[in-house]
Amino acid sequence: MPVINQSITINAPVSKVFDYVVTPENWTRYVTSLMDVTDLSDDVPAKGSTFSWVYKMMGLKFAGKGTVTENEKDKSFGLMLEGKHTIKEAYEFLDKDGGAELKINIEYEIPGGVLGVIASKLIVEKLNNIEAKQVLDKIKTICEA
């Protein structure tokens, strides 16, 4: 599985960043390719909460079920997205002099359908790294506003 590790410093309290990231209605706001999140088992996601998701990558739509794998207030948040491919997302929140450092670790499978369309694992990996940076940038912009 390819892995993405990135981080960003945000000039906002850790609690504000954490609350924004874990709120389900925000997920489609900061994850560029996540189109929809439905069927949440809990209003406030806790470890074990489930949901349905739809993701679009290079014109192809994928859908599946998700599970919150961890949710420790102001410390960590994790998701497992399962469907035709699996994505594991882990967010770590660190206090940085009144601001926040947000680290993400994403492990993902590359669906065969996507490779058939573009025929290059390297292109998919590059696009996923770009999207991870966009996710962090969006969270930063919104939380600093």
Secondary structure, 3 states (H helix, E strand, C coil): CCEEEEEEEECCCHHHHHHHHHCHHHHHHHCCCEEEEECCCCCCCCCCCEEEEEEEECCEEEEEEEEEEEEECCCEEEEEEECCCEEEEEEEEEEECCEEEEEEEEEECCCHHHHHHHCCHHHHHHHHHHHHHHHHHHHHHHHHC
